[in-house]
Amino acid sequence: MAKDEAIMRFEKVSFGYSENYPLLKEVDFAIRRGTKTTIMGQNGSGKSTLFKLITGEIHPTDGAINIVNGVSISLSRQVIPRNEAELTVREFFQKCFPDKVYDIDPKIDDILEVVNLKGHVKVHERIIGSFSGGQQARLLLASALIQNPDLLLLDEPTNNLDKAGIEHLTKFLINYKKTLIVISHDADFLNSFTDGVLYLDVFTKKIEQYVGNYFDVREQIILRQERENRKNAQLAKEIQENKEKANFFAMKGGQMRLVAKRMREKAEDLEEEKVDTRKEDRTIRPFIIPAQLDVVGDLVHITAFKTIKTHKTTGRKTNIKLRRNQRLLLTGPNGIGKSTLLESIAKNSAEGTKITNGVKIGYYRQDFSTLNFEDTVYQSLKAVAEKESEETIRSVAAGFLITSDVINNKIGNLSEGQKGLVAFARLVLQKPDLLILDEPTNHINFRHIPIIAEALNKYEGAMILVSHIPDFVSKIRIDYTLDLDK
């Protein structure tokens, strides 16, 4: 097949998890062999659903998805499914293939080298859940690559990756020869290799296809919106003028009523000419995470911690005290033990860390395991809201774009981005003294990130933060930095 021939076509494809809330309406687009395409759209617009349609995990309610015979597809998922966390590395990779692959270990070693996750003698027996979030992100990528597909689908591949991991992945994708479709909120990462964009419009439920690198396409979309808005403003002015004239002539009576009728018809024709413009992607409302602030003096005192390097645990000494309105940033490469330290502090079980009695902890985990996936969103918010009224809970939820059609869904049915917004809504209702945040921008739409940074910067309690996004961290005042690698 020639490079410029379509490897896959969507023809009038519609899909919705329920009749009342469609995600896609009569969508048309084609993906050509050897292209590298980004999927854009806000949280909950259906980006991950689109991948499920391509892999055949779900099927359209209408229309057809035509994939060229013999084309193999593999998907690098956002997170390790909970039921796979107890598998060994060998079992995890064996699940990537429909039939048993004999002597799979050398293949695993080769693919771990590609994703810059060098193994050791016993890596094949190691449990998946024992790896850090960043290492799991590399394992997810490796699980897709080991299948050597014709069409590679990557769902938020940079989440949890440190700087070195993102650089390694970027270089790999620039040189990648096969067909690629990526979902990511990392603009610089996307711009380095993208040659086209599929834009999911959450309002019209359509997909628009653009050619060009990520930044060029983003500019094209903005310019088109401005043109459409100008045209609509002009039409709105003409419509208003015609309606006012129609009312004026109708008052005159007699033959003037016919003129008035024509004026109204003209106004109706102009209404139909208005372009159905994309409304600006909604952003969450500015918010505050209140702190109880009942505790005075030191809220937390860290005197020792542990790091993990080349699979060896080492004890280290430090002396960091956090009071109200003081922030600590934990840094270090993937796998060094940042998430493990945060979890032990959150559980108040870390050796070398003392949390003052009465300190209320708000904990944002990167894998959302603090959320009960069987709860509805409302139940999850209510559980931490103490004496807050239903009206208050729903108001806080609405600020995080958790609308009436979402609030009664189970947490497990939400997109990863929506789970992140629920986690932030819970923190607002919880009012913690100590905020522990592990990669809080993962999965979150880039439009929301400045608002989240501003809220954290205004937070008056103590904060411990892990983030690999320098631009995000730069917007938050940091008092102490603890580099676990030094």
C-alpha positions as CSV (number, residue, x, y, z in Angstrom):
1,M,0.0,0.0,0.0
2,A,1.3,3.5,-0.9
3,K,2.0,5.9,2.0
4,D,-0.7,8.3,0.9
5,E,-3.4,5.7,0.9
6,A,-5.9,5.6,3.8
7,I,-5.2,2.8,6.3
8,M,-8.6,3.6,8.1
9,R,-11.8,5.5,7.4
10,F,-14.7,6.6,9.7
11,E,-17.8,7.0,7.6
12,K,-20.8,8.7,9.2
13,V,-19.9,7.2,12.6
14,S,-22.1,8.0,15.6
15,F,-21.6,6.7,19.1
16,G,-23.0,7.4,22.6
17,Y,-23.0,5.4,25.9
18,S,-26.7,6.4,26.1
19,E,-29.2,7.8,23.7
20,N,-29.5,11.1,25.5
21,Y,-25.8,11.9,25.6
22,P,-24.1,11.2,22.2
23,L,-20.3,11.6,22.0
24,L,-20.0,11.5,18.2
25,K,-22.5,12.4,15.5
26,E,-21.9,11.3,11.9
27,V,-18.2,11.6,12.0
28,D,-16.0,11.4,8.9
29,F,-12.2,11.2,8.6
30,A,-9.4,9.1,7.1
31,I,-6.0,8.2,8.5
32,R,-3.2,7.7,5.9
33,R,-0.4,5.3,6.2
34,G,2.8,6.7,7.8
35,T,1.1,9.8,9.3
36,K,1.4,11.0,12.9
37,T,-1.9,12.4,14.1
38,T,-2.8,14.1,17.4
39,I,-6.3,13.9,18.9
40,M,-7.4,17.2,20.5
41,G,-10.5,17.8,22.6
42,Q,-11.5,18.7,26.2
43,N,-11.9,16.1,29.0
44,G,-14.9,13.9,28.4
45,S,-15.2,14.8,24.7
46,G,-14.6,11.2,23.7
47,K,-10.8,10.9,22.9
48,S,-10.3,7.6,24.6
49,T,-13.6,6.4,23.3
50,L,-12.4,7.0,19.8
51,F,-9.4,4.7,20.5
52,K,-11.9,2.0,21.8
53,L,-13.8,2.3,18.5
54,I,-10.6,1.9,16.4
55,T,-9.5,-1.2,18.4
56,G,-13.0,-2.7,18.2
57,E,-13.5,-2.8,22.0
58,I,-16.8,-1.0,21.4
59,H,-18.8,-0.6,18.2
60,P,-20.5,2.5,16.6
61,T,-24.3,2.9,17.1
62,D,-24.4,4.1,13.5
63,G,-22.0,4.4,10.5
64,A,-19.0,2.3,9.5
65,I,-15.3,2.0,10.5
66,N,-13.3,0.6,7.6
67,I,-9.8,-0.6,8.4
68,V,-7.7,-2.1,5.6
69,N,-7.4,-5.9,5.8
70,G,-4.4,-7.2,7.6
71,V,-3.7,-3.9,9.4
72,S,-2.6,-4.6,13.0
73,I,-3.4,-2.2,15.8
74,S,-2.1,-1.9,19.3
75,L,-3.0,0.6,22.1
76,S,-0.7,2.0,24.8
77,R,-3.3,2.6,27.6
78,Q,-3.2,5.5,30.1
79,V,-3.0,3.3,33.2
80,I,-2.3,-0.3,34.2
81,P,-5.7,-1.9,34.7
82,R,-6.2,-2.8,38.4
83,N,-6.6,-6.5,37.5
84,E,-3.1,-6.6,35.9
85,A,-1.2,-4.9,38.8
86,E,-0.4,-8.3,40.4
87,L,0.9,-9.9,37.1
88,T,4.6,-10.5,36.6
89,V,6.4,-8.6,33.8
90,R,6.4,-11.8,31.8
91,E,2.7,-12.4,32.3
92,F,1.9,-8.8,31.5
93,F,3.7,-8.9,28.1
94,Q,2.3,-12.4,27.4
95,K,-1.2,-10.9,27.6
96,C,-0.4,-8.7,24.6
97,F,-0.6,-11.6,22.3
98,P,-3.6,-13.9,21.5
99,D,-1.4,-17.0,21.5
100,K,1.4,-18.0,23.8
101,V,4.8,-16.7,22.7
102,Y,7.6,-19.1,23.6
103,D,10.9,-17.7,24.7
104,I,9.4,-14.2,25.2
105,D,12.1,-13.0,27.6
106,P,14.6,-11.8,24.9
107,K,11.7,-9.9,23.2
108,I,10.9,-8.2,26.6
109,D,14.5,-7.3,27.1
110,D,14.7,-5.7,23.7
111,I,11.5,-3.6,24.1
112,L,12.4,-2.4,27.6
113,E,15.7,-1.1,26.1
114,V,13.6,0.8,23.5
115,V,11.6,2.6,26.2
116,N,14.7,3.2,28.3
117,L,13.6,0.9,31.1
118,K,16.6,-1.3,31.4
119,G,15.9,-4.5,33.2
120,H,18.0,-6.6,35.6
121,V,18.4,-10.3,36.0
122,K,15.0,-10.9,37.6
123,V,12.9,-8.3,35.9
124,H,10.7,-10.9,34.2
125,E,9.5,-12.1,37.6
126,R,8.9,-8.7,39.1
127,I,5.3,-7.7,39.9
128,I,3.9,-4.9,37.7
129,G,2.4,-3.0,40.7
130,S,5.9,-2.7,42.3
131,F,7.0,-0.3,39.6
132,S,6.7,3.5,40.0
133,G,4.1,5.5,38.0
134,G,6.8,6.6,35.5
135,Q,8.1,3.1,35.1
136,Q,4.5,1.8,34.6
137,A,4.0,4.5,31.9
138,R,7.1,3.0,30.1
139,L,5.7,-0.6,30.5
140,L,2.4,0.5,28.9
141,L,4.3,2.0,26.0
142,A,6.4,-1.2,25.7
143,S,3.3,-3.4,25.8
144,A,2.1,-1.6,22.6
145,L,5.5,-1.6,20.8
146,I,6.2,-5.3,21.4
147,Q,3.3,-6.1,19.1
148,N,5.1,-4.2,16.3
149,P,1.7,-2.9,15.0
150,D,0.9,-1.1,11.7
151,L,-1.1,1.5,13.6
152,L,0.1,2.6,17.1
153,L,-2.3,4.3,19.4
154,L,-0.8,6.2,22.4
155,D,-3.1,7.5,25.2
156,E,-1.4,10.1,27.3
157,P,2.1,8.5,26.9
158,T,4.0,11.3,28.8
159,N,1.9,11.1,32.0
160,N,4.2,10.2,34.9
161,L,7.3,10.3,32.7
162,D,10.3,12.4,34.0
163,K,12.2,14.7,31.7
164,A,14.6,12.0,30.5
165,G,11.7,9.7,29.7
166,I,9.8,12.3,27.7
167,E,13.0,13.2,25.7
168,H,13.6,9.5,25.0
169,L,10.0,8.9,23.8
170,T,10.0,12.1,21.7
171,K,13.2,11.0,19.9
172,F,11.6,7.6,19.3
173,L,8.4,9.0,17.8
174,I,10.2,11.5,15.5
175,N,12.0,8.5,13.9
176,Y,9.0,6.2,14.0
177,K,8.1,5.0,10.5
178,K,4.7,3.5,10.9
179,T,1.3,5.1,11.5
180,L,0.7,6.8,14.8
181,I,-2.3,8.4,16.6
182,V,-1.6,10.2,20.0
183,I,-3.7,11.7,22.8
184,S,-1.7,14.1,24.9
185,H,-2.0,17.5,26.6
186,D,1.7,18.2,26.3
187,A,1.9,20.8,23.5
188,D,5.7,20.8,23.0
189,F,5.8,17.0,22.9
190,L,3.0,16.9,20.3
191,N,4.5,19.6,18.2
192,S,7.8,17.7,17.8
193,F,6.3,15.0,15.6
194,T,2.7,15.7,14.7
195,D,1.7,16.3,11.0
196,G,-2.1,16.4,11.5
197,V,-4.8,16.8,14.1
198,L,-8.3,15.4,14.7
199,Y,-10.3,17.9,16.8
200,L,-13.2,16.5,18.8
201,D,-15.7,19.3,19.3
202,V,-17.6,18.5,22.6
203,F,-20.5,20.8,21.5
204,T,-21.2,19.7,17.9
205,K,-20.0,16.1,18.5
206,K,-18.2,16.3,15.2
207,I,-14.5,15.6,14.4
208,E,-12.6,18.2,12.3
209,Q,-9.4,17.1,10.5
210,Y,-6.5,19.4,10.0
211,V,-3.1,19.1,8.3
212,G,0.0,20.6,9.9
213,N,2.1,20.5,13.1
214,Y,0.3,21.0,16.4
215,F,1.0,24.7,16.9
216,D,0.0,25.5,13.3
217,V,-3.3,23.7,13.7
218,R,-4.0,25.3,17.0
219,E,-3.5,28.7,15.2
220,Q,-5.8,27.6,12.3
221,I,-8.6,26.7,14.8
222,I,-8.3,30.0,16.6
223,L,-8.3,32.0,13.3
224,R,-11.3,30.1,12.0
225,Q,-13.2,30.7,15.3
226,E,-12.5,34.4,15.1
227,R,-13.8,34.6,11.4
228,E,-16.9,32.7,12.3
229,N,-17.5,34.9,15.4
230,R,-17.1,38.0,13.3
231,K,-19.6,36.7,10.7
232,N,-22.1,35.7,13.4
233,A,-21.8,39.1,15.0
234,Q,-22.6,40.8,11.7
235,L,-25.5,38.5,11.0
236,A,-26.9,39.0,14.6
237,K,-26.8,42.8,13.9
238,E,-28.8,42.4,10.6
239,I,-31.2,40.0,12.3
240,Q,-31.9,42.5,15.0
241,E,-32.4,45.3,12.5
242,N,-34.9,43.3,10.5
243,K,-36.9,42.3,13.6
244,E,-37.1,46.0,14.7
245,K,-38.2,47.0,11.2
246,A,-40.8,44.2,11.2
247,N,-42.2,45.3,14.5
248,F,-42.3,48.9,13.2
249,F,-44.2,48.0,10.0
250,A,-46.5,45.6,11.8
251,M,-47.7,48.5,14.0
252,K,-48.7,50.5,10.9
253,G,-51.3,47.9,9.8
254,G,-52.7,47.4,6.3
255,Q,-50.2,46.7,3.5
256,M,-47.3,47.3,5.9
257,R,-48.1,44.0,7.5
258,L,-46.9,42.3,4.3
259,V,-43.6,44.2,4.6
260,A,-43.3,43.2,8.2
261,K,-43.9,39.5,7.2
262,R,-41.1,39.8,4.6
263,M,-38.8,41.3,7.2
264,R,-39.4,38.5,9.6
265,E,-38.8,35.9,6.9
266,K,-35.5,37.7,6.1
267,A,-34.5,37.5,9.7
268,E,-35.3,33.8,9.8
269,D,-33.1,33.3,6.6
270,L,-30.3,35.1,8.3
271,E,-30.6,33.0,11.4
272,E,-30.0,29.9,9.2
273,E,-26.9,31.5,7.7
274,K,-25.2,31.8,11.2
275,V,-22.3,29.4,11.4
276,D,-22.5,26.8,14.2
277,T,-19.3,27.9,15.7
278,R,-17.4,26.0,18.3
279,K,-17.9,27.5,21.6
280,E,-14.6,28.1,23.4
281,D,-13.6,24.9,25.3
282,R,-14.9,25.4,28.8
283,T,-12.4,25.7,31.6
284,I,-13.0,25.0,35.2
285,R,-14.0,27.9,37.5
286,P,-11.3,29.5,39.6
287,F,-11.4,27.8,43.0
288,I,-9.9,27.8,46.5
289,I,-9.0,24.7,48.5
290,P,-9.9,25.9,52.1
291,A,-7.6,24.8,55.0
292,Q,-8.9,24.2,58.5
293,L,-5.9,26.0,60.0
294,D,-6.8,24.8,63.6
295,V,-3.2,23.4,64.1
296,V,-0.4,25.8,65.0
297,G,3.3,25.3,64.7
298,D,4.8,22.5,62.7
299,L,2.3,20.4,60.7
300,V,4.8,17.9,59.5
301,H,8.5,17.2,60.3
302,I,10.6,15.1,57.9
303,T,13.9,13.9,59.3
304,A,14.6,10.8,57.1
305,F,13.5,9.1,53.9
306,K,14.4,6.2,51.6
307,T,15.4,6.1,48.0
308,I,15.4,3.3,45.5
309,K,18.3,3.0,43.0
310,T,19.3,0.0,40.9
311,H,16.7,-1.9,43.1
312,K,18.5,-1.1,46.3
313,T,16.9,0.9,49.1
314,T,19.0,3.5,50.8
315,G,18.2,5.6,53.9
316,R,18.8,9.3,53.8
317,K,18.7,12.1,56.4
318,T,17.1,15.5,56.1
319,N,15.5,18.1,58.3
320,I,12.4,19.8,56.8
321,K,9.6,21.3,58.9
322,L,6.4,22.5,57.2
323,R,4.1,25.0,58.8
324,R,1.0,26.7,57.4
325,N,1.5,28.2,53.9
326,Q,4.8,26.4,53.4
327,R,5.4,24.1,50.3
328,L,7.8,21.3,49.6
329,L,8.6,20.0,46.1
330,L,9.9,16.4,45.8
331,T,12.1,15.8,42.7
332,G,14.0,12.9,41.2
333,P,13.9,10.5,38.3
334,N,11.2,7.8,37.8
335,G,11.5,4.9,40.2
336,I,13.5,6.7,42.9
337,G,10.6,6.5,45.4
338,K,8.7,9.8,45.3
339,S,5.2,8.3,45.2
340,T,6.2,5.7,47.8
341,L,7.3,8.5,50.2
342,L,4.1,10.5,49.5
343,E,1.9,7.5,50.2
344,S,3.7,6.7,53.5
345,I,3.4,10.3,54.6
346,A,-0.4,10.4,53.6
347,K,-0.9,7.2,55.7
348,N,1.2,8.7,58.5
349,S,3.3,5.6,58.4
350,A,6.6,7.0,57.1
351,E,9.7,6.3,59.2
352,G,11.3,9.7,59.8
353,T,8.1,11.7,59.3
354,K,6.0,13.1,62.1
355,I,2.6,14.6,61.4
356,T,1.1,16.7,64.3
357,N,-2.0,15.3,65.8
358,G,-5.2,16.8,64.4
359,V,-3.7,17.6,61.0
360,K,-6.3,16.7,58.2
361,I,-4.6,15.3,55.1
362,G,-5.9,15.8,51.6
363,Y,-4.2,13.3,49.2
364,Y,-4.3,13.4,45.4
365,R,-2.9,10.1,44.1
366,Q,-1.8,9.8,40.5
367,D,-3.7,6.5,40.0
368,F,-6.9,7.8,41.7
369,S,-6.9,4.8,44.0
370,T,-8.2,7.1,46.8
371,L,-11.5,7.1,44.8
372,N,-14.0,4.2,45.1
373,F,-14.7,3.4,41.4
374,E,-18.1,1.9,42.4
375,D,-19.3,5.1,43.9
376,T,-21.3,7.6,41.9
377,V,-19.6,11.0,41.6
378,Y,-22.1,12.5,44.1
379,Q,-21.5,9.7,46.6
380,S,-17.7,10.3,46.3
381,L,-18.1,14.1,47.0
382,K,-20.7,13.6,49.7
383,A,-18.3,11.2,51.6
384,V,-15.8,14.0,52.2
385,A,-18.2,17.0,52.4
386,E,-19.1,16.5,56.1
387,K,-22.0,18.9,56.9
388,E,-22.2,20.6,53.4
389,S,-25.6,20.9,51.8
390,E,-26.5,19.1,48.5
391,E,-26.7,22.6,46.9
392,T,-23.1,23.3,48.0
393,I,-21.8,19.9,46.8
394,R,-23.5,20.4,43.4
395,S,-22.2,23.9,43.1
396,V,-18.6,22.8,43.8
397,A,-19.0,20.0,41.3
398,A,-20.3,22.3,38.6
399,G,-17.2,24.5,39.0
400,F,-15.2,21.4,37.9
401,L,-17.5,20.8,34.9
402,I,-19.2,17.9,36.8
403,T,-22.6,18.6,35.4
404,S,-26.0,17.0,36.2
405,D,-25.5,14.4,33.4
406,V,-22.1,13.4,35.0
407,I,-22.7,13.6,38.8
408,N,-24.8,10.3,38.9
409,N,-22.3,8.3,36.9
410,K,-20.0,5.8,38.6
411,I,-16.4,7.0,39.1
412,G,-15.1,4.0,37.1
413,N,-17.1,5.1,34.0
414,L,-15.4,8.6,33.9
415,S,-12.5,9.5,31.7
416,E,-9.2,9.8,33.5
417,G,-9.4,13.6,33.1
418,Q,-12.8,13.7,34.7
419,K,-11.5,11.5,37.6
420,G,-8.8,14.1,38.2
421,L,-11.4,16.9,38.4
422,V,-13.5,14.9,40.8
423,A,-10.4,14.4,43.0
424,F,-9.9,18.2,43.0
425,A,-13.6,18.8,43.9
426,R,-13.1,16.4,46.8
427,L,-10.1,18.4,48.1
428,V,-12.2,21.6,48.0
429,L,-15.0,20.0,50.1
430,Q,-12.5,18.2,52.4
431,K,-10.7,21.4,53.6
432,P,-7.3,19.8,54.5
433,D,-4.5,21.2,56.6
434,L,-1.8,19.3,54.6
435,L,-2.1,18.8,50.9
436,I,-0.2,15.9,49.3
437,L,-0.2,16.0,45.5
438,D,1.3,13.3,43.3
439,E,1.4,14.5,39.6
440,P,-1.9,16.5,39.9
441,T,-1.8,17.6,36.2
442,N,-1.8,14.1,34.7
443,H,-4.8,13.6,32.3
444,I,-6.0,17.2,32.9
445,N,-6.9,19.4,30.0
446,F,-4.1,22.0,29.4
447,R,-6.7,24.8,29.7
448,H,-7.4,23.9,33.3
449,I,-3.8,23.7,34.5
450,P,-3.2,27.5,35.0
451,I,-6.3,27.6,37.2
452,I,-5.2,24.6,39.2
453,A,-1.7,26.2,39.7
454,E,-3.3,29.5,40.9
455,A,-5.5,27.6,43.4
456,L,-2.5,25.7,44.8
457,N,-0.5,28.9,45.0
458,K,-3.2,30.5,47.1
459,Y,-3.6,27.5,49.4
460,E,-2.9,28.4,53.0
461,G,-2.2,25.0,54.5
462,A,1.1,23.0,54.1
463,M,1.8,21.3,50.8
464,I,4.0,18.5,49.5
465,L,4.1,18.3,45.7
466,V,5.5,15.9,43.0
467,S,5.3,17.2,39.4
468,H,7.4,16.6,36.3
469,I,5.9,19.7,34.6
470,P,8.3,22.7,35.0
471,D,5.8,25.3,33.7
472,F,3.2,24.2,36.2
473,V,5.6,24.1,39.1
474,S,6.9,27.6,38.2
475,K,3.5,29.1,38.9
476,I,3.5,27.8,42.5
477,R,5.6,29.3,45.2
478,I,8.0,26.6,46.5
479,D,9.8,27.0,49.9
480,Y,11.8,23.8,50.0
481,T,13.0,21.3,47.4
482,L,14.0,17.8,48.3
483,D,15.8,16.0,45.4
484,L,15.7,12.3,46.2
485,D,18.5,11.7,43.7
486,K,21.1,13.8,45.6
